[in-house]
Amino acid sequence: MSLEDKDLLSIQEVRSLIKQAKKAQSQFAKFTPEAIDKTVKHVAKSALKSSESLAKLASEETGFGKWRDKLEKNKLASEGVYNSIKDMKTIGIINEDKESKVIEIGTPVGVIAGLVPSTNPTSTVIYKALISLKAGNGIIFSPHPSAKKCIAKTVEILREAIEEMGAPKELIGCMTVLTMEGTQELMKHKDVSLILATGGSAMVKSAYSSGTPALGVGPGNVPAYIEESADIKMAISRIFASKTFDNGTICASEQSIVTDESISDEVKRELKNQGGYFLTGKKLEKVVRVMERPNGGMNPKIVGKTAEAIAAMAGIDIPENTKVLICEEKGVGEDYPFSKEKLTALLGFYTVKDWEEGCELCFKLLENGGLGHTLSIHSQNEEIIREFALKKPVSRFLVNTPSSQGAVGLSTNLAPSFTLGCGAIGGSATSDNVTPMNLINIRRMAYGVNDLGINPQEINKKNDNKDVDIELITKMVMEQLKKIQ
């Protein structure tokens, strides 16, 4: 088919998917909250059963990361997310404050557009489907082209599970004819109520400029600060556990280490002991040439690769069992490649005089493509930890934990999520780990508790139990409003 034909087919497919999803969602909206919960539980169980096969399929198709780590992501997206959301009240009366006489009623937003990245394809689909269903919504996925097979298979499994519970399988849809025009149609269509955007900056910006309400995720240039009171061995172990988890494909993975001058040498020794290799000279130059595009952007060919694979691409030798390639970077910005986001086994390294200078440097790193996302700190000094937390423009401030696992809720009690909001400072509509509560409208029913100074006895007296004097009521209300103003 010609390109024009493909565009038209893609647009038509999207329109059909939206029409089907809208009809299915209107039927699903009639389900009781209990029936919705049973459906969500069954879908989560079905996803969990297929989590290993889907992990292998995703790793094989995309070439990113490790299937065993993708398995852990799939487990979190199914079992972990379900356990986190199962007791949430999302539809119907979700809160009743008898004292203030306000009742909150949750209602679905409708049909959601789910944009899916290639780095976490199957886990993102499972997670977004579950939180959408829990909120009574339908969802249509726009897959990343390099992950379309594993995404389509995941959707197939979820649709079968939905149908087994007596709900319309069209609640979940997936584009198969992939074009930019089709995705644009999905995002801008009048019957799509909300966009859940996870992926590159350009795609997220496109979602926000579509005219449809959107929840997007910005880039995560995450600094990891090792303060002088930290357990250094444990800190490096946590950082490497995070950075090598699925080969760094989670946007919350550490991108640079910042440490105090007083412990810098000890930190370097421990990095080397645990599998870090410091690049210098010609080896560093060769790695820089393969890690960036001519325009300064990250080379997608290095994403989710091991240190060994990157070294082979660069044509350099590195010691056996090297886990992460490290560069002692001299500055922050466009001319310093290791100061940027690197979704792979690469880390920048910085030494600072003290925690105050470390605080300033972490801020500069966040400004260089990570505002609003995540920062991690390794320290035993609660005063410094709190100073960092109060000053840093991030939505997740992680203490003594692997950043990747901590941000998505694997090693912390944050809500399990694969859509990590970055707040207004990061260009996002939310700073939450997105949950079903972000995917509902809340109707508030409020009873009158103040008659604005109106005295019913005076009204009754003047009218002598006849028709209410409208002029008197209006006058009294206006007088009371003037007092309030």
C-alpha positions in Angstrom: 0.0 0.0 0.0 1.2 3.6 -0.5 2.0 5.9 2.4 -1.2 7.9 1.8 -3.3 4.7 1.9 -1.6 3.6 5.2 -2.3 7.0 6.8 -6.0 6.8 5.8 -6.3 3.2 7.0 -4.7 4.1 10.3 -7.1 7.0 10.8 -10.1 4.9 9.9 -8.9 2.1 12.3 -8.6 4.6 15.1 -12.1 6.0 14.5 -13.5 2.5 14.6 -11.6 1.6 17.8 -12.9 4.8 19.4 -16.5 4.1 18.4 -16.3 0.5 19.7 -14.6 1.6 23.0 -17.2 4.3 23.6 -20.1 1.9 23.2 -18.3 -0.7 25.4 -17.5 1.9 28.1 -21.1 3.1 28.3 -22.1 -0.6 29.0 -19.2 -1.0 31.5 -20.3 2.2 33.3 -23.5 0.3 34.2 -21.6 -2.4 36.1 -21.7 -2.2 39.9 -18.5 -1.2 41.7 -18.3 -4.9 42.8 -18.6 -6.2 39.3 -15.9 -3.8 38.1 -13.6 -5.0 40.9 -14.1 -8.6 40.0 -13.3 -7.8 36.4 -10.1 -5.9 37.4 -9.0 -8.8 39.6 -9.5 -11.4 36.8 -7.6 -9.3 34.3 -4.8 -8.8 36.7 -4.6 -12.6 37.3 -4.6 -13.3 33.6 -1.8 -10.8 33.0 0.2 -12.3 35.9 -0.1 -15.8 34.4 1.4 -14.5 31.1 4.0 -12.2 32.6 7.0 -14.4 31.8 6.1 -15.1 28.2 5.3 -11.4 27.7 8.6 -10.4 29.2 10.5 -12.7 26.9 8.6 -11.4 23.9 9.3 -7.8 24.8 13.0 -8.3 25.3 13.3 -10.3 22.0 11.3 -7.8 19.9 12.8 -4.5 21.2 16.3 -5.7 22.1 16.1 -3.6 25.3 17.0 -4.8 28.7 16.7 -8.2 30.3 13.7 -10.4 30.2 14.0 -11.4 33.9 13.8 -7.8 34.9 10.9 -7.2 32.5 9.2 -10.1 34.3 9.5 -8.2 37.6 8.0 -5.2 35.9 5.1 -7.2 34.6 4.5 -8.7 38.0 4.5 -5.2 39.5 2.1 -4.0 36.8 -0.3 -6.8 37.4 -0.1 -8.2 40.9 1.5 -5.1 42.5 -0.8 -2.6 40.9 -3.9 -4.7 41.7 -3.0 -5.0 45.4 -2.5 -1.3 45.5 -5.8 -0.3 43.9 -8.2 -3.1 44.9 -9.6 -1.3 47.9 -9.8 2.1 46.2 -13.3 3.6 45.9 -13.5 4.9 42.4 -17.1 4.7 41.2 -20.2 5.8 43.0 -20.1 7.3 46.4 -16.4 7.4 47.3 -16.5 9.6 50.3 -19.2 11.0 52.6 -18.4 13.7 55.1 -21.5 13.8 57.3 -20.2 16.7 59.4 -19.6 19.1 56.5 -22.5 17.6 54.5 -20.4 17.0 51.4 -20.6 13.7 49.4 -18.1 12.8 46.7 -19.2 10.7 43.7 -16.7 9.2 41.4 -17.5 8.9 37.7 -15.5 7.5 34.7 -13.8 10.0 32.3 -14.8 7.8 29.4 -12.3 6.6 26.7 -8.6 7.0 27.3 -5.7 7.1 24.8 -2.7 5.2 26.1 0.6 5.9 24.5 3.1 3.1 25.1 7.0 3.3 25.0 9.3 0.6 23.7 11.3 0.6 26.9 8.5 -0.8 29.2 5.9 -2.0 26.6 4.1 -4.9 28.2 4.2 -3.7 31.8 2.9 -0.2 30.7 0.0 -1.8 28.9 -1.0 -4.0 31.8 -0.7 -1.1 34.3 -2.6 1.4 32.2 -5.3 -1.1 31.4 -5.9 -2.0 35.1 -6.1 1.5 36.4 -8.4 2.5 33.5 -10.7 -0.4 34.1 -10.7 0.2 37.9 -11.9 3.8 37.1 -14.7 2.5 34.8 -13.0 3.6 31.6 -12.1 2.2 28.2 -8.6 2.6 26.8 -7.1 2.5 23.3 -3.3 1.9 22.9 -1.0 3.5 20.4 2.1 1.2 20.5 5.6 2.2 19.8 6.4 0.7 16.4 9.4 -1.3 17.7 7.2 -3.0 20.3 4.0 -3.5 18.4 4.0 -7.4 18.5 4.5 -7.7 22.3 2.0 -4.9 22.9 -0.6 -6.5 20.6 -0.1 -9.8 22.4 -0.6 -8.2 25.8 -3.8 -6.5 24.6 -5.1 -9.8 23.3 -4.6 -11.5 26.7 -6.3 -8.6 28.5 -9.3 -8.6 26.1 -9.9 -12.3 26.5 -9.9 -11.8 30.3 -12.4 -9.0 30.1 -14.7 -11.0 27.9 -14.6 -14.0 30.3 -16.0 -11.7 33.0 -19.0 -10.7 30.8 -17.7 -7.3 29.9 -17.2 -6.1 26.3 -13.7 -6.8 25.1 -13.8 -3.6 23.1 -13.1 -1.8 26.3 -9.4 -2.3 25.4 -8.3 -1.5 21.9 -5.0 -1.3 20.1 -3.8 0.3 16.9 -2.3 -2.1 14.3 -1.8 0.2 11.4 0.8 2.6 13.0 1.2 6.1 11.7 1.7 9.5 13.2 -1.5 10.6 11.6 -3.4 7.7 13.3 -2.0 8.6 16.7 -2.8 12.2 16.2 -6.4 11.2 15.3 -6.5 9.2 18.5 -5.3 12.1 20.7 -7.5 14.7 19.1 -10.7 12.8 18.6 -13.7 14.4 20.3 -14.7 11.1 21.9 -11.3 10.6 23.6 -11.5 12.1 27.1 -8.0 11.8 28.4 -4.5 10.9 27.2 -2.0 8.8 29.3 1.3 9.6 27.6 4.4 7.7 28.5 7.4 8.1 26.1 9.8 10.6 24.7 9.6 14.4 25.3 8.3 15.1 21.7 5.5 12.6 22.1 4.5 13.9 25.5 4.5 17.5 24.2 2.4 16.4 21.3 -0.1 14.9 23.7 -0.3 18.2 25.7 -0.8 20.2 22.6 -3.5 18.0 21.2 -6.4 19.9 22.9 -7.4 16.8 24.9 -6.6 16.7 28.6 -3.4 14.7 29.1 -1.3 13.2 31.9 2.3 13.0 30.6 5.7 12.1 31.9 8.8 14.2 31.4 12.4 13.0 31.1 14.2 11.8 34.2 17.8 13.0 34.5 18.1 11.6 38.0 21.1 12.5 40.3 22.1 10.2 43.1 23.8 12.0 45.9 26.1 10.0 48.3 26.5 12.1 51.4 29.6 11.6 53.7 27.5 9.8 56.4 26.2 7.2 53.9 27.0 3.5 54.1 29.1 3.7 50.9 29.2 0.0 50.1 25.4 -0.3 50.4 24.8 2.9 48.5 26.8 1.7 45.5 25.1 -1.7 45.7 21.7 0.1 45.5 22.7 2.4 42.7 24.0 -0.5 40.6 21.0 -2.7 41.4 18.9 0.2 40.0 21.1 1.1 37.0 21.4 -2.5 35.8 17.7 -3.2 36.4 16.5 -3.9 32.9 19.7 -2.2 31.8 18.5 1.2 32.9 15.4 1.6 30.8 13.2 3.0 33.6 13.3 6.8 33.4 13.8 7.0 37.1 17.2 5.2 37.0 20.2 7.1 38.2 22.1 9.1 35.6 24.8 10.7 37.7 26.5 10.1 41.0 27.3 13.2 43.1 29.5 12.7 46.2 31.4 14.6 48.8 35.1 15.3 48.5 35.8 13.8 51.9 34.6 10.3 50.7 35.2 10.6 46.9 38.2 8.3 46.8 36.4 5.6 48.9 33.3 5.9 46.6 35.5 5.4 43.5 37.1 2.4 45.0 33.8 0.8 45.8 32.4 1.6 42.4 35.4 -0.3 40.9 35.0 -3.1 43.4 31.3 -3.6 42.4 31.8 -3.5 38.6 32.2 0.1 37.6 34.7 1.1 35.0 35.9 4.7 34.7 36.4 5.8 31.1 39.3 8.0 30.1 41.2 9.2 27.1 40.5 7.5 23.7 38.1 5.0 25.3 35.9 7.8 26.6 36.0 9.6 23.2 34.9 6.4 21.4 32.0 5.8 23.8 30.8 9.5 23.5 30.8 9.0 19.7 28.3 6.1 20.0 26.2 7.4 22.9 25.0 10.6 21.1 23.5 11.7 17.8 25.0 14.6 15.9 22.3 16.9 17.3 23.3 16.0 20.9 20.3 13.6 21.5 20.7 10.1 23.0 21.5 7.4 20.4 18.6 5.0 20.6 20.9 2.1 19.7 22.5 2.2 23.2 19.2 2.3 25.1 18.8 -0.7 27.4 22.2 -2.2 26.6 24.8 -3.7 28.9 28.2 -2.1 29.5 29.7 -5.0 27.4 27.4 -4.2 24.5 28.2 -0.5 24.6 31.9 -1.2 24.7 31.6 -3.5 21.7 29.7 -0.8 19.8 32.5 1.7 20.6 35.2 -0.8 19.8 36.9 -0.7 23.2 38.1 -3.3 25.7 36.8 -3.3 29.2 37.4 -5.6 32.2 35.2 -8.7 32.5 32.1 -8.4 34.7 31.9 -4.7 34.2 28.4 -3.6 35.0 28.5 0.2 34.4 30.7 2.6 32.4 31.5 5.8 34.3 32.8 9.1 33.3 34.2 11.8 35.7 32.3 14.7 34.1 33.6 18.2 34.3 30.3 20.2 34.0 26.6 20.2 33.2 25.0 21.0 29.9 24.9 20.4 26.2 28.7 20.0 25.9 28.9 17.4 28.7 27.2 14.2 27.4 27.4 12.3 30.7 25.4 15.1 32.4 22.3 14.1 30.4 19.8 11.3 30.6 21.2 7.9 29.6 18.8 5.0 29.6 21.5 2.5 29.6 24.6 1.3 31.6 26.3 4.7 31.7 26.8 7.0 34.7 28.3 10.5 35.2 30.4 11.1 38.3 30.9 14.3 40.2 32.8 15.4 43.3 31.7 18.3 45.4 33.1 20.1 48.5 30.1 19.5 50.8 26.4 18.8 50.8 25.5 22.4 50.1 27.5 22.4 46.9 26.1 18.9 46.2 22.6 20.4 46.6 23.4 23.1 43.9 24.9 20.6 41.5 21.9 18.2 41.8 19.7 21.2 41.0 21.8 21.9 37.8 21.6 18.3 36.7 17.8 18.3 37.2 17.6 21.6 35.1 19.5 19.7 32.4 16.5 17.5 31.5 15.0 16.1 34.8 13.0 18.9 36.5 10.1 17.5 38.5 11.0 13.8 38.1 13.2 12.1 40.7 16.3 12.5 42.9 17.9 9.9 45.2 20.0 10.4 48.3 22.1 8.0 50.3 22.8 9.4 53.8 22.3 8.8 57.5 22.0 12.5 58.3 18.3 13.2 58.7 18.9 17.0 58.8 20.6 17.0 55.4 18.1 14.6 54.0 15.3 17.0 54.9 17.2 20.0 53.6 17.5 18.3 50.2 13.9 17.2 50.2 12.7 20.8 51.0 14.8 22.4 48.2 14.8 19.9 45.3 12.2 20.4 42.4 11.3 16.8 42.1 8.1 14.7 42.6 9.9 11.7 44.1 12.7 12.2 46.6 14.1 8.7 47.4 16.1 7.9 50.5 18.5 5.0 50.7 16.9 2.9 48.0 17.5 2.0 44.4 16.0 4.8 42.3 14.4 2.8 39.6 12.7 0.4 42.0 11.9 3.1 44.5 10.2 5.4 42.1 7.8 2.8 40.6 6.9 1.4 44.0 9.0 -1.8 44.0 11.2 -0.9 47.0 9.1 1.8 48.5 5.5 2.3 49.5 4.8 4.7 46.7 1.9 3.8 44.5 3.0 1.2 41.9 3.0 3.0 38.6 4.6 3.3 35.2 3.4 6.8 34.6 5.4 9.1 36.9 4.1 12.6 36.9 6.6 15.5 37.0 4.4 18.3 38.2 4.0 21.7 36.6 7.8 22.4 36.8 8.4 19.3 34.6 5.6 20.1 32.2 3.2 17.6 33.6 -0.4 18.0 34.8 0.3 16.0 37.9 3.2 15.1 40.3 1.6 11.8 41.2 2.5 8.2 40.6 -0.7 8.0 38.4 -3.4 5.7 39.8 -7.1 5.2 39.1 -7.9 8.3 41.2 -6.3 10.4 38.4 -8.7 8.8 35.9 -12.1 9.7 37.4 -14.2 12.9 37.6 -15.4 13.7 41.1 -18.9 15.1 41.5 -19.4 16.8 44.8 -22.9 17.0 46.3 -23.0 19.7 49.0 -25.9 20.5 51.3 -26.6 24.1 52.3 -25.3 24.9 55.8 -25.5 28.7 55.8 -28.5 30.8 54.8 -26.3 33.9 54.5 -28.0 35.8 57.3 -31.6 35.2 56.1 -34.0 35.0 59.1 -36.9 32.8 58.2 -38.9 34.2 61.1 -38.7 37.8 59.7 -39.7 36.6 56.3 -42.7 34.7 57.7 -43.7 37.6 59.9 -43.7 40.1 57.0 -45.6 37.8 54.7 -48.0 36.6 57.4 -47.6 33.0 56.1 -48.4 34.2 52.6 -46.1 34.1 49.5 -42.4 34.7 50.2 -41.3 38.3 49.7 -38.7 37.9 46.9 -37.6 41.6 47.2 -36.9 41.1 50.9 -34.9 37.9 50.4 -32.9 39.6 47.7 -32.1 42.6 49.8 -31.0 40.4 52.8 -28.8 38.2 50.6 -27.1 41.2 49.0 -26.4 42.8 52.4 -24.9 39.6 53.6 -22.7 39.2 50.5 -21.4 42.7 51.0 -20.3 41.7 54.5 -18.5 38.6 53.1 -16.7 40.6 50.4 
